[in-house]
Amino acid sequence: MAKVSLFLDTRYKKGDKYALKISVAHNGTTAYYASGISLQEECWQAPTKECDGFVKKSHPDYKSLNNRIQHLVDTFESAIVDLERRGQLYSLSSARDLRNYIASSIEGRGCTTFLKYFEQVTASKSTPGTRRLFEETYRKLISFTKGKDLLFEQINVKWLEDFAAYMGGGANYKSIHLRNIRTVYNHALKRDVAKYEYYPFRKYTIKKEKTAKRDVTPEQLAEIANMELLPHQERYRDIFLLSIYLLGINMTDLLHLTADNLVGDRLYYKRHKTKRIYDIKVEKEALEIINCYRGKNYLLNFLDTSMYDSILSRINKNLKELGTTQIGKHGKKTKDTRYKFLSSYYCRHTWATIAAHLEIPKETIAAALGHGGNDVTDIYINFDRKKIDEANRKVIDFIQEKQKSNIKEKRV
């Protein structure tokens, strides 16, 4: 077991005093912690077999100094006993690691374990979808560690490799949970809960595979827009089109808009995911859809009667079922499933793909989608809003032309 003792460091003298340090011995190594107390050598009684070291009565403040020293020693010894009890002592391979871990508690940086901290960060996530993903990662961590908590220092490259192998699945599936771990670790670093010297993501790279583009062709989009649907399906098709007409706005942001976000013919909102401010001109096609589904508590009525998780699931389910329903012999219904791949995630990619097809400059597309740095000025102050407005009008005009062509083809 690790050992704690007191040590007056007579190697270095400041004035006529020496620094009193706590010596930590662990796994054949030794490290020192500065107590913040300096003493003249004659005022210090070095430790013996019979007693710990202490400040002699000849020092005018010996009582309070001895109380401070005893409190420090008790803190170190209690922390070591606690680590031993939890089976985590030997995960700290050296006295330096052990010293740093205990020092973080003394110096007010917290002595939080990783899983406890992960749980706190997860609970703070305001977006339901994001919170669900973090909860899933947490469950995997609990399963992997068999419910045993771990220290930030224990998460190294080898641990991450083992966790990735334990999860199974493809690279993109693993990357979701590894990125969540990295997010929590970064959160802890910013708040001095963890130390950068142990940060494993300097050396560990999260692998990711390229995914197929999630977009629908202009022809498919025109078909969807003109499709004869059951009444309950129309609203899901319409919100899909509305998202595209608003630069592929994320469904979370679209559903949570309020009337205050719409000022004249412009929509102002802060994206949940990136906290970036957006300023979008609302074209007449978008406004027509908004007016059809005006809500009481929100700009749109989708969340007036349903929770977000429920309505998002319903939107994606109905998008996959878009199509005509054929009634055959004996009244048997057969659904058209040509769009079973469709989901709300396709809106953003579809807008970008059409914009690229129209040879709209890449920088304009990037600005419209909010790509770039984290500063709001990157997009909507230094970049001309007019360019984005014109780009969106071109995209919508192109979609409208495709819709007209689709109607003509049906008549032929």
Phi and psi in degrees as a GROMACS rama.xvg file:
@    title "Ramachandran Plot"
@    xaxis  label "Phi"
@    yaxis  label "Psi"
@TYPE xy
-63.2748  152.433  ALA-2
-126.043  140.363  LYS-3
-117.695  134.762  VAL-4
-148  168.946  SER-5
-100.623  148.149  LEU-6
-149.333  116.561  PHE-7
-87.5448  111.838  LEU-8
-80.9975  90.1966  ASP-9
-81.5838  5.4839  THR-10
-72.924  -30.2265  ARG-11
-126.881  124.406  TYR-12
-111.29  133.009  LYS-13
-119.789  106.391  LYS-14
70.475  -121.234  GLY-15
-112.718  19.3507  ASP-16
-124.439  160.494  LYS-17
-123.043  151.848  TYR-18
-78.4976  132.688  ALA-19
-88.9008  128.408  LEU-20
-126.562  157.137  LYS-21
-98.2937  126.63  ILE-22
-94.9812  128.932  SER-23
-116.669  119.316  VAL-24
-109.122  130.062  ALA-25
-159.798  129.529  HIS-26
53.3265  40.4541  ASN-27
77.1829  9.26112  GLY-28
-123.558  162.274  THR-29
-133.213  141.072  THR-30
-140.396  158.851  ALA-31
-122.99  146.972  TYR-32
-122.025  125.687  TYR-33
-73.9969  123.548  ALA-34
-79.2833  -16.431  SER-35
85.8039  5.39613  GLY-36
-111.013  133.273  ILE-37
-121.372  139.281  SER-38
-138.686  153.629  LEU-39
-74.2894  145.816  GLN-40
-59.1663  -34.9252  GLU-41
-72.8324  -13.6491  GLU-42
-92.102  0.227586  CYS-43
-113.731  129.202  TRP-44
-98.0481  110.659  GLN-45
-64.7764  151.343  ALA-46
-61.8606  145.788  PRO-47
-129.658  178.689  THR-48
-63.3833  -30.468  LYS-49
-82.936  -28.9046  GLU-50
-151.837  158.511  CYS-51
-74.5886  164.883  ASP-52
-67.6575  154.354  GLY-53
-156.932  163.234  PHE-54
-82.6423  129.485  VAL-55
-70.9793  159.186  LYS-56
-64.5062  -15.3316  LYS-57
-68.7869  -17.7963  SER-58
-81.5254  130.314  HIS-59
-61.0876  -21.6179  PRO-60
-117.694  32.3879  ASP-61
-62.2222  -35.3301  TYR-62
-65.1009  -51.1187  LYS-63
-67.3595  -36.3421  SER-64
-65.6688  -42.0176  LEU-65
-65.3412  -35.3025  ASN-66
-64.5677  -42.8163  ASN-67
-62.519  -44.4964  ARG-68
-63.3095  -45.2296  ILE-69
-63.2665  -37.7092  GLN-70
-63.0571  -42.671  HIS-71
-62.5235  -46.4737  LEU-72
-61.4902  -44.4117  VAL-73
-61.1713  -39.5991  ASP-74
-62.3282  -46.5214  THR-75
-63.5328  -45.9698  PHE-76
-67.4197  -38.6202  GLU-77
-64.8521  -40.2801  SER-78
-63.9696  -40.423  ALA-79
-65.7342  -43.6154  ILE-80
-61.646  -40.6182  VAL-81
-65.5477  -42.4099  ASP-82
-63.669  -40.1734  LEU-83
-64.3564  -42.8355  GLU-84
-61.7599  -37.9141  ARG-85
-86.3451  1.40804  ARG-86
71.8132  25.6785  GLY-87
-114.52  -0.961256  GLN-88
-60.3694  -44.5313  LEU-89
-85.8247  2.63389  TYR-90
-75.8029  -18.5743  SER-91
-93.0593  104.739  LEU-92
-74.0107  -20.4935  SER-93
-134.367  165.937  SER-94
-62.928  -33.4326  ALA-95
-63.1519  -44.4575  ARG-96
-62.4655  -43.3547  ASP-97
-64.2765  -45.6533  LEU-98
-57.411  -45.0322  ARG-99
-65.1798  -38.4442  ASN-100
-63.2207  -47.153  TYR-101
-70.5105  -37.7105  ILE-102
-61.0497  -34.2604  ALA-103
-61.5185  -32.639  SER-104
-73.5627  -43.5795  SER-105
-65.3939  -37.9326  ILE-106
-88.9055  10.7367  GLU-107
80.3796  14.8947  GLY-108
-91.3606  3.60807  ARG-109
84.2977  152.987  GLY-110
-124.558  39.2444  CYS-111
-73.4329  136.646  THR-112
-81.1438  160.366  THR-113
-63.7866  -47.5168  PHE-114
-65.8477  -37.5081  LEU-115
-63.3705  -41.7228  LYS-116
-69.0004  -37.9851  TYR-117
-59.8001  -41.0022  PHE-118
-63.6013  -40.755  GLU-119
-64.2205  -45.262  GLN-120
-64.6996  -41.0162  VAL-121
-59.4509  -44.6009  THR-122
-64.7907  -24.1627  ALA-123
-84.2565  -8.2014  SER-124
-70.3883  123.238  LYS-125
-85.2418  -24.9523  SER-126
-87.493  122.257  THR-127
-54.3811  -43.4109  PRO-128
-62.9882  -42.4058  GLY-129
-65.5374  -42.8725  THR-130
-61.2688  -39.4145  ARG-131
-62.0327  -40.8986  ARG-132
-64.4086  -41.1873  LEU-133
-67.6605  -36.2753  PHE-134
-64.0569  -38.251  GLU-135
-65.3778  -42.1753  GLU-136
-61.8631  -41.9033  THR-137
-60.4154  -42.2062  TYR-138
-62.2977  -37.9996  ARG-139
-67.7641  -37.861  LYS-140
-64.5445  -43.4536  LEU-141
-61.1571  -42.788  ILE-142
-64.4283  -44.1811  SER-143
-65.6687  -40.6084  PHE-144
-89.3419  0.244009  THR-145
58.4309  37.3386  LYS-146
79.4361  1.58714  GLY-147
-91.6687  125.574  LYS-148
-69.3152  164.275  ASP-149
-142.443  162.131  LEU-150
-90.5421  158.068  LEU-151
-59.1351  -35.8589  PHE-152
-63.9892  -23.1655  GLU-153
-77.3581  -18.2322  GLN-154
-84.856  94.626  ILE-155
-118.224  -174.296  ASN-156
-59.0253  -44.6103  VAL-157
-61.8962  -42.1069  LYS-158
-62.7686  -43.6969  TRP-159
-64.3397  -39.3377  LEU-160
-63.9188  -41.8531  GLU-161
-66.6127  -40.6329  ASP-162
-65.1142  -41.8678  PHE-163
-61.9901  -42.2177  ALA-164
-66.2295  -37.7554  ALA-165
-63.7403  -38.2917  TYR-166
-66.3787  -34.848  MET-167
70.1366  -167.359  GLY-168
78.4347  -179.061  GLY-169
-81.0626  173.963  GLY-170
-61.2855  -40.1632  ALA-171
-69.1325  -36.3337  ASN-172
-63.9811  -45.6879  TYR-173
-65.0838  -37.7658  LYS-174
-62.648  -31.6491  SER-175
-58.0384  -49.0971  ILE-176
-76.6734  -33.6466  HIS-177
-69.075  -36.1093  LEU-178
-66.6549  -35.3605  ARG-179
-64.5662  -39.8993  ASN-180
-62.881  -44.3412  ILE-181
-62.1391  -40.7445  ARG-182
-59.753  -45.0991  THR-183
-66.4939  -40.7024  VAL-184
-63.1476  -43.8248  TYR-185
-62.6068  -38.5383  ASN-186
-60.1667  -43.2766  HIS-187
-67.5741  -37.2723  ALA-188
-62.6264  -43.3185  LEU-189
-63.2102  -27.1141  LYS-190
-104.544  14.5342  ARG-191
58.7176  25.7947  ASP-192
-82.7028  -33.4022  VAL-193
-118.314  163.81  ALA-194
-110.541  139.952  LYS-195
-64.6032  -27.5438  TYR-196
-62.7323  -20.6728  GLU-197
-100.359  0.146253  TYR-198
-61.6677  113.883  TYR-199
-79.3009  -18.7047  PRO-200
-81.2775  2.90912  PHE-201
-70.5245  -32.2957  ARG-202
-109.117  -22.8232  LYS-203
-97.579  124.918  TYR-204
-104.118  128.777  THR-205
-79.5523  118.731  ILE-206
-82.3191  146.932  LYS-207
-146.615  139.469  LYS-208
-98.3963  149.625  GLU-209
-68.5559  135.088  LYS-210
-103.208  157.865  THR-211
-64.014  142.468  ALA-212
-61.9487  133.157  LYS-213
-98.2627  81.5734  ARG-214
-143.758  157.485  ASP-215
-106.475  149.331  VAL-216
-71.4143  158.955  THR-217
-56.4968  -35.8918  PRO-218
-66.5637  -42.3971  GLU-219
-64.9982  -40.2504  GLN-220
-63.8286  -41.0079  LEU-221
-63.3299  -39.5102  ALA-222
-64.5203  -42.7458  GLU-223
-62.5587  -43.3792  ILE-224
-63.9037  -34.546  ALA-225
-93.9326  -2.85715  ASN-226
-66.4891  137.01  MET-227
-80.8181  119.134  GLU-228
-122.626  163.462  LEU-229
-67.6295  148.247  LEU-230
-50.3808  -41.7344  PRO-231
-70.9541  -19.6377  HIS-232
-83.11  -23.058  GLN-233
-60.6039  -40.5941  GLU-234
-65.2534  -31.2682  ARG-235
-75.7728  -37.3127  TYR-236
-64.631  -41.2221  ARG-237
-65.5253  -40.798  ASP-238
-70.5478  -28.7572  ILE-239
-63.4385  -47.3225  PHE-240
-66.0059  -39.4242  LEU-241
-60.1861  -42.0531  LEU-242
-58.8618  -42.9834  SER-243
-66.5062  -41.1881  ILE-244
-65.1996  -19.9422  TYR-245
-106.793  44.1359  LEU-246
63.8731  27.8306  LEU-247
72.4269  34.0776  GLY-248
-52.2132  137.475  ILE-249
-62.0078  141.882  ASN-250
-62.9559  -33.8949  MET-251
-59.1553  -47.246  THR-252
-68.0297  -40.7532  ASP-253
-62.5496  -46.0909  LEU-254
-69.6406  -26.9678  LEU-255
-93.8337  2.57571  HIS-256
-63.9364  147.322  LEU-257
-116.4  172.632  THR-258
-59.039  -28.303  ALA-259
-66.5745  -22.8362  ASP-260
-73.1868  -21.2458  ASN-261
-98.7952  111.833  LEU-262
-121.035  107.155  VAL-263
64.8281  -125.619  GLY-264
-104.661  23.9723  ASP-265
-126.769  145.623  ARG-266
-111.085  122.787  LEU-267
-116.354  128.325  TYR-268
-158.319  162.179  TYR-269
-107.48  125.679  LYS-270
-69.6352  132.495  ARG-271
-56.7454  -44.042  HIS-272
-71.914  -46.4106  LYS-273
-106.92  -10.2855  THR-274
64.2062  17.8391  LYS-275
-83.0948  142.433  ARG-276
-84.8308  132.693  ILE-277
-116.638  147.354  TYR-278
-136.44  105.685  ASP-279
-121.033  133.982  ILE-280
-75.7995  129.478  LYS-281
-91.0897  107.268  VAL-282
-74.8774  163.849  GLU-283
-59.5551  -34.5153  LYS-284
-64.2273  -38.7011  GLU-285
-70.4357  -42.0111  ALA-286
-63.9013  -35.6067  LEU-287
-59.7864  -42.9533  GLU-288
-67.9925  -43.5358  ILE-289
-57.4038  -44.8995  ILE-290
-64.8279  -28.2891  ASN-291
-71.3556  -27.1987  CYS-292
-126.029  34.5614  TYR-293
-58.5314  135.814  ARG-294
-107.814  175.575  GLY-295
-90.6828  -50.376  LYS-296
-93.0353  -23.9963  ASN-297
-126.375  167.143  TYR-298
-59.8013  -41.464  LEU-299
-107.937  154.885  LEU-300
-87.2251  5.61395  ASN-301
-63.109  -35.8477  PHE-302
-95.7593  2.94982  LEU-303
-67.7885  -29.4005  ASP-304
-124.446  -3.05553  THR-305
-135.422  152.937  SER-306
-75.3179  155.909  MET-307
-57.7128  -49.9626  TYR-308
-56.4084  -41.4704  ASP-309
-66.8567  -46.0852  SER-310
-71.3589  -36.0118  ILE-311
-64.1305  -42.1733  LEU-312
-61.4901  -40.7323  SER-313
-67.389  -39.9313  ARG-314
-59.7351  -50.7238  ILE-315
-66.1022  -36.6095  ASN-316
-63.3381  -45.1535  LYS-317
-73.1237  -30.8842  ASN-318
-63.561  -38.1296  LEU-319
-69.0964  -21.1869  LYS-320
-100.425  7.46765  GLU-321
-60.1809  135.293  LEU-322
145.638  169.762  GLY-323
-79.7992  151.255  THR-324
-108.754  115.303  THR-325
-89.094  135.341  GLN-326
-107.221  112.751  ILE-327
-94.5089  -157.679  GLY-328
-61.9229  146.636  LYS-329
61.7729  21.106  HIS-330
73.6253  15.2056  GLY-331
-73.3224  129.298  LYS-332
-94.0973  134.009  LYS-333
-122.386  121.605  THR-334
-91.0742  143.431  LYS-335
-78.3232  121.479  ASP-336
-115.278  29.2871  THR-337
-66.4217  -20.7245  ARG-338
-111.612  32.5223  TYR-339
-67.1386  -12.1608  LYS-340
-85.1896  -13.4369  PHE-341
-72.32  143.646  LEU-342
-154.047  172.796  SER-343
-64.2683  -19.8053  SER-344
-68.1261  -15.9388  TYR-345
-76.0683  -17.8215  TYR-346
-60.4553  -51.7112  CYS-347
-61.275  -47.0921  ARG-348
-66.3015  -36.9768  HIS-349
-64.8104  -44.7542  THR-350
-59.1701  -46.1635  TRP-351
-64.5618  -39.3914  ALA-352
-65.5938  -43.8668  THR-353
-65.0109  -41.7823  ILE-354
-60.6951  -41.967  ALA-355
-65.6103  -39.8026  ALA-356
-60.1929  -34.4358  HIS-357
-83.3386  6.04696  LEU-358
60.7184  33.1059  GLU-359
-70.5439  133.291  ILE-360
-52.7504  143.277  PRO-361
-57.2222  -38.4068  LYS-362
-67.1718  -31.004  GLU-363
-70.6439  -42.2288  THR-364
-62.3762  -44.3705  ILE-365
-61.7476  -42.9586  ALA-366
-65.2139  -41.034  ALA-367
-62.634  -38.0695  ALA-368
-84.1739  -9.33246  LEU-369
85.1663  21.0478  GLY-370
-80.4141  151.104  HIS-371
129.559  -155.505  GLY-372
-72.8703  -176.886  GLY-373
-89.2463  -12.2104  ASN-374
-76.8217  130.778  ASP-375
-55.6245  -34.5598  VAL-376
-64.222  -19.2518  THR-377
-56.5481  -31.8352  ASP-378
-111.534  -56.4486  ILE-379
-102.618  3.71094  TYR-380
-114.625  -51.5997  ILE-381
-80.0763  -22.6434  ASN-382
-98.5399  134.575  PHE-383
-64.5106  115.979  ASP-384
-58.7259  -32.4977  ARG-385
-59.1475  -36.4027  LYS-386
-63.7093  -40.0832  LYS-387
-69.8319  -42.1793  ILE-388
-59.3362  -45.0512  ASP-389
-64.9641  -38.3164  GLU-390
-63.2397  -43.8066  ALA-391
-66.1805  -37.741  ASN-392
-62.8707  -39.3111  ARG-393
-63.4456  -42.2528  LYS-394
-62.2323  -47.4577  VAL-395
-64.8577  -42.1249  ILE-396
-59.5962  -40.825  ASP-397
-63.0708  -43.8479  PHE-398
-62.0138  -43.1156  ILE-399
-61.9154  -40.9803  GLN-400
-63.1926  -40.8172  GLU-401
-65.1031  -36.4893  LYS-402
-63.3069  -42.8837  GLN-403
-63.1897  -42.2426  LYS-404
-63.4937  -38.0861  SER-405
-64.8072  -39.1315  ASN-406
-65.0334  -43.3842  ILE-407
-61.262  -40.6798  LYS-408
-63.4643  -36.6058  GLU-409
-66.7371  -32.9156  LYS-410
-74.8066  -27.5743  ARG-411
